[in-house]
Amino acid sequence: MVLVAGILILFQSCKSYRQNLMFQQEGTPPYMEANADNVLTNYTLQPNDKLELKVYTQKGERIIDPEFELAENNRDGNNARPELVYEVREDGMITLPMVGSLHLAGLKVYEAEKLLEERYAAYYTEPYVRLKYTNKRVVVLGASEGQVIPIENENTRVSEILALAQAVDNDASATNMRLIRDKEVFLIDFSTVEAFMQSNYIVKSGDIIYVEPIRRPFNEFLRDNGPAISIVASVLSLVVVIISLNQ
């Protein structure tokens, strides 16, 4: 009877040790179509985007600062300008200093910069505008602790996100990772150079990268069923002792 109970515990453990795996599906996910998302395109602004705005005069001369005037004035750090962030509202409008409300949703970043340069030309000589979105991110789940990685530029690839998240270690499967984008799932395989070249996609905001953990059934069985195994071993030892005493 005790032996039967031990077998049942082992069987149940083998069924349940995969319960922490995520995003399972029948068959192997495909690679993304060649070059489908590996072409760098400028980001299109959307509602709820958060933008960092910087405006310079004289076509941005002070950024280059050829006469070191900016460095001289900023030695004590008191003249450093604050980093202000502005949000695109649900209606696509954004309110910015001096120029007021503008409709930016649907514009590429460079198109919005050009529009703002035209508006700020009423106040400054040959304005130079730089916009940077600050709320774009990728979620990494799986083998490592879940992390949210900000996207610093549009040409960020899967390998950079995995490096920032430190997501591929001895507990991670390099052959069975996934990129989840909207309703589509694509295979990420870094086990060979050829597979790496094929699946090192450019990421987009909202992507989920799942790194499947390597399964170690025996270790997980011992970890999850340690108390039950101890009880079964104790009972078996007691049975052996009783049998030996009755002989």
Secondary structure as GFF3:
##gff-version 3
##sequence-region A 1 247
A	DSSP	alpha_helix	2	16	.	.	.	ID=ss1
A	DSSP	beta_strand	50	56	.	.	.	ID=ss2
A	DSSP	three_ten_helix	58	60	.	.	.	ID=ss3
A	DSSP	alpha_helix	61	64	.	.	.	ID=ss4
A	DSSP	alpha_helix	69	73	.	.	.	ID=ss5
A	DSSP	beta_strand	85	87	.	.	.	ID=ss6
A	DSSP	beta_strand	93	96	.	.	.	ID=ss7
A	DSSP	beta_strand	100	103	.	.	.	ID=ss8
A	DSSP	alpha_helix	109	120	.	.	.	ID=ss9
A	DSSP	beta_strand	128	133	.	.	.	ID=ss10
A	DSSP	beta_strand	137	142	.	.	.	ID=ss11
A	DSSP	beta_strand	147	150	.	.	.	ID=ss12
A	DSSP	alpha_helix	158	165	.	.	.	ID=ss13
A	DSSP	beta_strand	172	181	.	.	.	ID=ss14
A	DSSP	beta_strand	184	188	.	.	.	ID=ss15
A	DSSP	alpha_helix	193	199	.	.	.	ID=ss16
A	DSSP	beta_strand	208	213	.	.	.	ID=ss17
A	DSSP	alpha_helix	217	224	.	.	.	ID=ss18
A	DSSP	alpha_helix	226	246	.	.	.	ID=ss19
###
